Amino acid sequence: MHKATIQLEGLSCPSCQQKIDKAVKSVNGVDKDSVKVLFNSGKVKLNFDSGVGSIEDIEKAITVQGYEVLKSQVKAI
């Protein structure tokens, strides 16, 4: 399992938060209960199984929704 913190650009409204939450939870390997979209800081925090999904898959799910990923940090847990 890995823990990811993703910094986003363009997170400006509560509906943006819901779109990102839904997109990230749809990625295979993401622990759906761990997903937290932090509206005020423009971050997404989550845990995922790197044997099933990748940080690139998660980033792509976000960018397809029209949001820019500025930086991602991944740590093994």
Secondary structure, DSSP 8 states (H G I E B T S, - for coil): -EEEEEEEE---SHHHHHHHHHHHHTSTTB-GGG-EEETTTTEEEEEE-TTT--HHHHHHHHHHTT-EEEEEEEEE-
